[in-house]
């Protein structure tokens, strides 16, 4: 909620349960979205999707780090060390060092839609080239020396 309040632009919408109404008064809160059916479309339509890594897994990536880009969306994320598995040229434009950076980063991306579209395309290409399930299985087999 602190991150969203810091970057609360006009027209911001949050999808989630009713608890968000208490945390973000005045924000348009949409009902929860089904992960398998409606979420990819929401990711693709959104101007940007904010990811803040769970405090329970402070060095992690979430599936959102993959799914938003795969759905054609644009992800903004806190600076989790897990992003090190991706090229810096891709992570630099989407990584936020703190909540105060959110408004300016949103403004930059909105001001340059061509750059934002290229970032989306570059992420999709990179994920296809290096982060499919086939790549994951190959890494597991390699780690297990199979």
MDTraj code that builds the backbone (N, CA, C; nanometers):
import mdtraj as md
import numpy as np

residues = "UNK UNK UNK UNK UNK UNK UNK UNK UNK UNK UNK UNK UNK UNK UNK UNK UNK UNK UNK UNK UNK UNK UNK UNK UNK UNK UNK UNK UNK UNK UNK UNK UNK UNK UNK UNK UNK UNK UNK UNK UNK UNK UNK UNK UNK UNK UNK UNK UNK UNK UNK UNK UNK UNK UNK UNK UNK UNK UNK UNK UNK UNK UNK UNK UNK UNK UNK UNK UNK UNK UNK UNK UNK UNK UNK UNK UNK UNK UNK UNK UNK UNK UNK UNK UNK UNK UNK UNK UNK UNK UNK UNK UNK UNK UNK UNK UNK UNK UNK UNK UNK UNK UNK UNK UNK UNK UNK UNK UNK UNK UNK UNK UNK UNK UNK UNK UNK UNK UNK UNK UNK UNK UNK UNK UNK UNK UNK UNK UNK UNK UNK UNK UNK UNK UNK UNK UNK UNK UNK UNK UNK UNK UNK UNK UNK UNK".split()
xyz = np.array([
    [0.0825, -0.1197, 0.0000],
    [0.0000, 0.0000, 0.0000],
    [0.0868, 0.1259, 0.0000],
    [0.1994, 0.1208, 0.0712],
    [0.2903, 0.2368, 0.0739],
    [0.3419, 0.2682, -0.0664],
    [0.3762, 0.1644, -0.1424],
    [0.4257, 0.1835, -0.2789],
    [0.3172, 0.2441, -0.3670],
    [0.1973, 0.1931, -0.3567],
    [0.0879, 0.2421, -0.4410],
    [0.0531, 0.3858, -0.4031],
    [0.0462, 0.4164, -0.2745],
    [0.0151, 0.5539, -0.2325],
    [0.1207, 0.6520, -0.2823],
    [0.2458, 0.6094, -0.2871],
    [0.3536, 0.6980, -0.3328],
    [0.3382, 0.7338, -0.4794],
    [0.2839, 0.6434, -0.5570],
    [0.2738, 0.6673, -0.6997],
    [0.1320, 0.6758, -0.7488],
    [0.0404, 0.7139, -0.6617],
    [-0.1018, 0.7109, -0.6921],
    [-0.1394, 0.8109, -0.8020],
    [-0.1313, 0.7677, -0.9284],
    [-0.1726, 0.8579, -1.0360],
    [-0.3238, 0.8550, -1.0524],
    [-0.3762, 0.9546, -1.1193],
    [-0.5191, 0.9554, -1.1478],
    [-0.5507, 0.8336, -1.2329],
    [-0.6611, 0.7700, -1.2026],
    [-0.7039, 0.6552, -1.2805],
    [-0.6421, 0.5231, -1.2393],
    [-0.5618, 0.5238, -1.1320],
    [-0.5015, 0.3990, -1.0857],
    [-0.6100, 0.3032, -1.0406],
    [-0.5946, 0.1767, -1.0793],
    [-0.6881, 0.0741, -1.0354],
    [-0.6091, -0.0404, -0.9761],
    [-0.6626, -0.0961, -0.8695],
    [-0.6007, -0.2097, -0.8024],
    [-0.6987, -0.3254, -0.8100],
    [-0.6502, -0.4411, -0.8506],
    [-0.7337, -0.5610, -0.8507],
    [-0.6998, -0.6401, -0.7257],
    [-0.8003, -0.6714, -0.6465],
    [-0.7767, -0.7471, -0.5245],
    [-0.8989, -0.7507, -0.4363],
    [-0.8797, -0.8003, -0.3175],
    [-0.9940, -0.8125, -0.2268],
    [-1.0295, -0.6784, -0.1639],
    [-1.1379, -0.6784, -0.0884],
    [-1.1910, -0.5545, -0.0300],
    [-1.0946, -0.4889, 0.0684],
    [-0.9968, -0.5614, 0.1199],
    [-0.8999, -0.5025, 0.2114],
    [-0.8255, -0.3839, 0.1519],
    [-0.8112, -0.3821, 0.0189],
    [-0.7430, -0.2695, -0.0466],
    [-0.8202, -0.1387, -0.0294],
    [-0.9525, -0.1456, -0.0161],
    [-1.0326, -0.0228, 0.0015],
    [-0.9921, 0.0502, 0.1290],
    [-0.9633, -0.0252, 0.2344],
    [-0.9210, 0.0358, 0.3605],
    [-0.7795, 0.0926, 0.3503],
    [-0.6936, 0.0233, 0.2766],
    [-0.5551, 0.0674, 0.2630],
    [-0.5387, 0.1846, 0.1673],
    [-0.6267, 0.1918, 0.0665],
    [-0.6150, 0.2943, -0.0372],
    [-0.7483, 0.3648, -0.0586],
    [-0.7922, 0.4453, 0.0387],
    [-0.9198, 0.5144, 0.0215],
    [-0.9164, 0.6019, -0.1040],
    [-1.0244, 0.5972, -0.1801],
    [-1.0335, 0.6784, -0.3006],
    [-0.9794, 0.6096, -0.4250],
    [-0.9160, 0.4971, -0.4085],
    [-0.8615, 0.4216, -0.5218],
    [-0.9705, 0.3301, -0.5770],
    [-0.9749, 0.3147, -0.7080],
    [-1.0692, 0.2237, -0.7709],
    [-1.0195, 0.0809, -0.7502],
    [-1.0903, 0.0044, -0.6676],
    [-1.0519, -0.1339, -0.6385],
    [-1.1430, -0.2277, -0.7164],
    [-1.0814, -0.3043, -0.8069],
    [-1.1530, -0.4029, -0.8866],
    [-1.1570, -0.5350, -0.8104],
    [-1.2533, -0.6199, -0.8403],
    [-1.2559, -0.7496, -0.7717],
    [-1.1344, -0.8339, -0.8114],
    [-1.1066, -0.9370, -0.7326],
    [-0.9962, -1.0266, -0.7685],
    [-1.0141, -1.0818, -0.9101],
    [-0.9023, -1.1105, -0.9741],
    [-0.9025, -1.1568, -1.1129],
    [-0.8536, -1.3012, -1.1162],
    [-0.9201, -1.3847, -1.1954],
    [-0.8794, -1.5239, -1.2078],
    [-0.7439, -1.5322, -1.2777],
    [-0.6515, -1.6029, -1.2155],
    [-0.5140, -1.6141, -1.2641],
    [-0.5075, -1.6744, -1.4040],
    [-0.5870, -1.7762, -1.4301],
    [-0.5748, -1.8517, -1.5543],
    [-0.6540, -1.7939, -1.6705],
    [-0.7597, -1.7191, -1.6425],
    [-0.8442, -1.6724, -1.7530],
    [-0.8303, -1.5229, -1.7795],
    [-0.8520, -1.4407, -1.6797],
    [-0.8595, -1.2960, -1.7020],
    [-0.7295, -1.2206, -1.6757],
    [-0.6426, -1.2753, -1.5929],
    [-0.5228, -1.2008, -1.5541],
    [-0.4313, -1.1646, -1.6710],
    [-0.4022, -1.2543, -1.7645],
    [-0.3148, -1.2150, -1.8751],
    [-0.3675, -1.0932, -1.9522],
    [-0.4977, -1.0886, -1.9741],
    [-0.5556, -0.9739, -2.0436],
    [-0.5394, -0.8457, -1.9616],
    [-0.5580, -0.8552, -1.8309],
    [-0.5385, -0.7382, -1.7436],
    [-0.3942, -0.6887, -1.7513],
    [-0.2991, -0.7812, -1.7464],
    [-0.1583, -0.7447, -1.7575],
    [-0.1301, -0.6747, -1.8902],
    [-0.1827, -0.7288, -1.9974],
    [-0.1572, -0.6724, -2.1288],
    [-0.2207, -0.5356, -2.1497],
    [-0.3364, -0.5121, -2.0895],
    [-0.4085, -0.3852, -2.1043],
    [-0.3554, -0.2747, -2.0143],
    [-0.2974, -0.3126, -1.9021],
    [-0.2554, -0.2126, -1.8024],
    [-0.1428, -0.1240, -1.8571],
    [-0.1439, 0.0011, -1.8178],
    [-0.0332, 0.0896, -1.8534],
    [0.0965, 0.0409, -1.7923],
    [0.0871, -0.0127, -1.6716],
    [0.2007, -0.0738, -1.6018],
    [0.1444, -0.1569, -1.4870],
    [0.2209, -0.2581, -1.4491],
    [0.1851, -0.3451, -1.3369],
    [0.2961, -0.3307, -1.2338],
    [0.2582, -0.3068, -1.1090],
    [0.3560, -0.2922, -1.0015],
    [0.3723, -0.4246, -0.9282],
    [0.4975, -0.4651, -0.9101],
    [0.5295, -0.5824, -0.8294],
    [0.6176, -0.5366, -0.7139],
    [0.5795, -0.5730, -0.5946],
    [0.6643, -0.5491, -0.4779],
    [0.6868, -0.6847, -0.4138],
    [0.8120, -0.7244, -0.4051],
    [0.8475, -0.8563, -0.3570],
    [0.8016, -0.8758, -0.2134],
    [0.7542, -0.9945, -0.1849],
    [0.7075, -1.0293, -0.0516],
    [0.8195, -1.0133, 0.0503],
    [0.7877, -0.9578, 0.1642],
    [0.8855, -0.9469, 0.2725],
    [0.9229, -1.0843, 0.3264],
    [0.8394, -1.1855, 0.2970],
    [0.8696, -1.3213, 0.3401],
    [0.9770, -1.3862, 0.2522],
    [0.9915, -1.3353, 0.1305],
    [1.0909, -1.3873, 0.0351],
    [1.1675, -1.2693, -0.0248],
    [1.2486, -1.2022, 0.0542],
    [1.3056, -1.0734, 0.0134],
    [1.4028, -1.0772, -0.1044],
    [1.4538, -1.1907, -0.1429],
    [1.5489, -1.1961, -0.2536],
    [1.4893, -1.2641, -0.3770],
    [1.3598, -1.2842, -0.3751],
    [1.2977, -1.3708, -0.4738],
    [1.2479, -1.2975, -0.5979],
    [1.2085, -1.3785, -0.6929],
    [1.1272, -1.3350, -0.8052],
    [0.9913, -1.3994, -0.7846],
    [0.8899, -1.3401, -0.8420],
    [0.7589, -1.4040, -0.8400],
    [0.7245, -1.4423, -0.9833],
    [0.6200, -1.5193, -0.9993],
    [0.5774, -1.5562, -1.1339],
    [0.5400, -1.4317, -1.2135],
    [0.5004, -1.3257, -1.1424],
    [0.4659, -1.1991, -1.2078],
    [0.5838, -1.1437, -1.2882],
    [0.7072, -1.1682, -1.2436],
    [0.8247, -1.1202, -1.3168],
    [0.8339, -1.1809, -1.4561],
    [0.7638, -1.2904, -1.4785],
    [0.7613, -1.3558, -1.6090],
    [0.6275, -1.3311, -1.6794],
    [0.5187, -1.3484, -1.6042],
    [0.3854, -1.3469, -1.6642],
    [0.3447, -1.2128, -1.7228],
    [0.3791, -1.1036, -1.6568],
    [0.3387, -0.9714, -1.7070],
    [0.3971, -0.9491, -1.8457],
    [0.5267, -0.9750, -1.8605],
    [0.5925, -0.9556, -1.9911],
    [0.5360, -1.0524, -2.0940],
    [0.5170, -1.1783, -2.0552],
    [0.4658, -1.2789, -2.1483],
    [0.3273, -1.2409, -2.1996],
    [0.2492, -1.1701, -2.1186],
    [0.1147, -1.1273, -2.1577],
    [0.1166, -0.9959, -2.2355],
    [0.2352, -0.9420, -2.2601],
    [0.2453, -0.8163, -2.3337],
    [0.2376, -0.6937, -2.2455],
    [0.2469, -0.7141, -2.1145],
    [0.2380, -0.6027, -2.0213],
    [0.3733, -0.5408, -1.9929],
    [0.3712, -0.4414, -1.9062],
    [0.4911, -0.3700, -1.8648],
    [0.4974, -0.3752, -1.7126],
    [0.6038, -0.4327, -1.6611],
    [0.6184, -0.4528, -1.5173],
    [0.7132, -0.3501, -1.4578],
    [0.6754, -0.2952, -1.3441],
    [0.7659, -0.2159, -1.2608],
    [0.7822, -0.2942, -1.1318],
    [0.9056, -0.3113, -1.0864],
    [0.9309, -0.3967, -0.9709],
    [1.0319, -0.3330, -0.8772],
    [1.0212, -0.3691, -0.7511],
    [1.1247, -0.3289, -0.6570],
    [1.2550, -0.3985, -0.6959],
    [1.3634, -0.3518, -0.6398],
    [1.4974, -0.3979, -0.6790],
    [1.5365, -0.5260, -0.6069],
    [1.4647, -0.6328, -0.6318],
    [1.4979, -0.7598, -0.5695],
    [1.6231, -0.8192, -0.6347],
    [1.7144, -0.8749, -0.5546],
    [1.8357, -0.9340, -0.6118],
    [1.8069, -1.0470, -0.7111],
    [1.6904, -1.1065, -0.7049],
    [1.6548, -1.2115, -0.7986],
    [1.6559, -1.1665, -0.9439],
    [1.6417, -1.0367, -0.9665],
    [1.6433, -0.9840, -1.1030],
    [1.7781, -1.0018, -1.1711],
    [1.8806, -1.0397, -1.0942],
    [2.0138, -1.0596, -1.1513],
    [2.0195, -1.1690, -1.2561],
    [1.9168, -1.2536, -1.2655],
    [1.9187, -1.3576, -1.3687],
    [1.8866, -1.3013, -1.5072],
    [1.8428, -1.1756, -1.5120],
    [1.8088, -1.1103, -1.6380],
    [1.9152, -1.0068, -1.6746],
    [1.9275, -0.9721, -1.8026],
    [2.0237, -0.8685, -1.8428],
    [1.9897, -0.7324, -1.7817],
    [2.0920, -0.6622, -1.7396],
    [2.0733, -0.5295, -1.6791],
    [2.0027, -0.4336, -1.7743],
    [2.0258, -0.4472, -1.9034],
    [1.9600, -0.3593, -2.0003],
    [1.8075, -0.3739, -1.9950],
    [1.7598, -0.4902, -1.9548],
    [1.6158, -0.5102, -1.9410],
    [1.5658, -0.4686, -1.8035],
    [1.6429, -0.4970, -1.6991],
    [1.5947, -0.4696, -1.5636],
    [1.6078, -0.3230, -1.5242],
    [1.7082, -0.2553, -1.5752],
    [1.7306, -0.1156, -1.5356],
    [1.6061, -0.0278, -1.5541],
    [1.5396, -0.0324, -1.6702],
    [1.4237, 0.0563, -1.6895],
    [1.3006, 0.0201, -1.6076],
    [1.2947, -0.1023, -1.5527],
    [1.1736, -0.1436, -1.4825],
    [1.1937, -0.1593, -1.3319],
    [1.3157, -0.1356, -1.2864],
    [1.3467, -0.1547, -1.1453],
    [1.3345, -0.0240, -1.0688],
    [1.2656, -0.0315, -0.9554],
    [1.2451, 0.0846, -0.8692],
    [1.3231, 0.0646, -0.7400],
    [1.3947, 0.1663, -0.6979],
    [1.4730, 0.1572, -0.5735],
    [1.3892, 0.1852, -0.4493],
    [1.2710, 0.2404, -0.4680],
    [1.1822, 0.2678, -0.3558],
    [1.0532, 0.3295, -0.4047],
    [0.9536, 0.3430, -0.3174],
    [0.8235, 0.3970, -0.3565],
    [0.8302, 0.5363, -0.4195],
    [0.9224, 0.6189, -0.3748],
    [0.9299, 0.7569, -0.4272],
    [0.9635, 0.7601, -0.5755],
    [1.0251, 0.6542, -0.6277],
    [1.0618, 0.6493, -0.7694],
    [0.9454, 0.6153, -0.8619],
    [0.8386, 0.5620, -0.8077],
    [0.7270, 0.5151, -0.8891],
    [0.6646, 0.6250, -0.9766],
    [0.6302, 0.7426, -0.9236],
    [0.5669, 0.8434, -1.0094],
    [0.6546, 0.8879, -1.1268],
    [0.7837, 0.9099, -1.1022],
    [0.8698, 0.9569, -1.2108],
    [0.8913, 0.8482, -1.3159],
    [0.9027, 0.7224, -1.2740],
    [0.9218, 0.6139, -1.3708],
    [0.7971, 0.5961, -1.4557],
    [0.6798, 0.6028, -1.3930],
    [0.5553, 0.5960, -1.4699],
    [0.5482, 0.7093, -1.5707],
    [0.5840, 0.8283, -1.5276],
    [0.5804, 0.9445, -1.6166],
    [0.6771, 0.9271, -1.7337],
    [0.7970, 0.8763, -1.7077],
    [0.8954, 0.8527, -1.8145],
    [0.8398, 0.7566, -1.9187],
    [0.7828, 0.6470, -1.8734],
    [0.7326, 0.5460, -1.9663],
    [0.6109, 0.5959, -2.0435],
    [0.5273, 0.6726, -1.9789],
    [0.4111, 0.7293, -2.0484],
    [0.4530, 0.8342, -2.1500],
    [0.5589, 0.9076, -2.1194],
    [0.6069, 1.0126, -2.2099],
    [0.6752, 0.9561, -2.3337],
    [0.7192, 0.8315, -2.3279],
    [0.7902, 0.7701, -2.4396],
    [0.7302, 0.6327, -2.4692],
    [0.6112, 0.6300, -2.5304],
    [0.5439, 0.5021, -2.5547],
    [0.6223, 0.4088, -2.6478],
    [0.7032, 0.4639, -2.7357],
    [0.7841, 0.3794, -2.8240],
    [0.8867, 0.3024, -2.7411],
    [0.9502, 0.3716, -2.6474],
    [1.0472, 0.3059, -2.5589],
    [0.9785, 0.1991, -2.4728],
    [0.8607, 0.2307, -2.4222],
    [0.7865, 0.1343, -2.3409],
    [0.7492, 0.0107, -2.4231],
    [0.7067, 0.0315, -2.5478],
    [0.6727, -0.0805, -2.6344],
    [0.7964, -0.1642, -2.6653],
    [0.9092, -0.1000, -2.6891],
    [1.0329, -0.1734, -2.7163],
    [1.0763, -0.2544, -2.5944],
    [1.0575, -0.1987, -2.4748],
    [1.0898, -0.2720, -2.3526],
    [1.0030, -0.3975, -2.3417],
    [0.8746, -0.3831, -2.3697],
    [0.7834, -0.4984, -2.3683],
    [0.8299, -0.6053, -2.4666],
    [0.8614, -0.5636, -2.5876],
    [0.9056, -0.6582, -2.6912],
    [1.0366, -0.7264, -2.6526],
    [1.1299, -0.6485, -2.6022],
    [1.2601, -0.7046, -2.5647],
    [1.2467, -0.8085, -2.4541],
    [1.1623, -0.7795, -2.3557],
    [1.1396, -0.8765, -2.2490],
    [1.0789, -1.0045, -2.3037],
    [0.9788, -0.9928, -2.3901],
    [0.9146, -1.1135, -2.4455],
    [1.0152, -1.1971, -2.5230],
    [1.0971, -1.1310, -2.6033],
    [1.1995, -1.2032, -2.6809],
    [1.2986, -1.2733, -2.5879],
    [1.3414, -1.2028, -2.4837],
    [1.4376, -1.2630, -2.3909],
    [1.3772, -1.3828, -2.3179],
    [1.2535, -1.3697, -2.2733],
    [1.1896, -1.4808, -2.2026],
    [1.1760, -1.6026, -2.2933],
    [1.1386, -1.5801, -2.4191],
    [1.1284, -1.6919, -2.5135],
    [1.2643, -1.7571, -2.5387],
    [1.3689, -1.6758, -2.5431],
    [1.5021, -1.7263, -2.5762],
    [1.5726, -1.7942, -2.4589],
    [1.5344, -1.7598, -2.3348],
    [1.6142, -1.8091, -2.2224],
    [1.5366, -1.8541, -2.0994],
    [1.4045, -1.8398, -2.0963],
    [1.3323, -1.8683, -1.9718],
    [1.2031, -1.9460, -1.9918],
    [1.2017, -2.0392, -2.0854],
    [1.0835, -2.1241, -2.1016],
    [1.0939, -2.2419, -2.0046],
    [0.9873, -2.3213, -1.9964],
    [0.9932, -2.4399, -1.9113],
    [1.1001, -2.5363, -1.9608],
    [1.1211, -2.5427, -2.0912],
    [1.2274, -2.6292, -2.1446],
    [1.3635, -2.5841, -2.0909],
    [1.3849, -2.4549, -2.0813],
    [1.5097, -2.4042, -2.0238],
    [1.5214, -2.4417, -1.8764],
    [1.4117, -2.4327, -1.8043],
    [1.4134, -2.4656, -1.6615],
    [1.4468, -2.6132, -1.6401],
    [1.3825, -2.6995, -1.7187],
    [1.4086, -2.8429, -1.7059],
    [1.5548, -2.8727, -1.7403],
    [1.6068, -2.8092, -1.8436],
    [1.7464, -2.8307, -1.8808],
    [1.8401, -2.7889, -1.7674],
    [1.8101, -2.6790, -1.7008],
    [1.8942, -2.6344, -1.5881],
    [1.8871, -2.7342, -1.4727],
    [1.7694, -2.7857, -1.4456],
    [1.7548, -2.8839, -1.3383],
    [1.8338, -3.0101, -1.3727],
    [1.8196, -3.0568, -1.4957],
    [1.8943, -3.1761, -1.5384],
    [2.0443, -3.1521, -1.5293],
    [2.0868, -3.0343, -1.5675],
    [2.2300, -2.9998, -1.5591],
    [2.2770, -2.9992, -1.4142],
    [2.1976, -2.9390, -1.3265],
    [2.2336, -2.9314, -1.1847],
    [2.2416, -3.0714, -1.1214],
    [2.1551, -3.1599, -1.1681],
    [2.1536, -3.2959, -1.1164],
    [2.2494, -3.3885, -1.1931],
    [2.3186, -3.3324, -1.2900],
    [2.4125, -3.4086, -1.3733],
    [2.3435, -3.5254, -1.4435],
    [2.2253, -3.4991, -1.4953],
    [2.1496, -3.6031, -1.5681],
    [2.1728, -3.5898, -1.7173],
])
top = md.Topology()
chain = top.add_chain()
for i, resn in enumerate(residues, 1):
    res = top.add_residue(resn, chain, resSeq=i)
    for name in ("N", "CA", "C"):
        top.add_atom(name, md.element.get_by_symbol(name[0]), res)
traj = md.Trajectory(xyz[None], top)
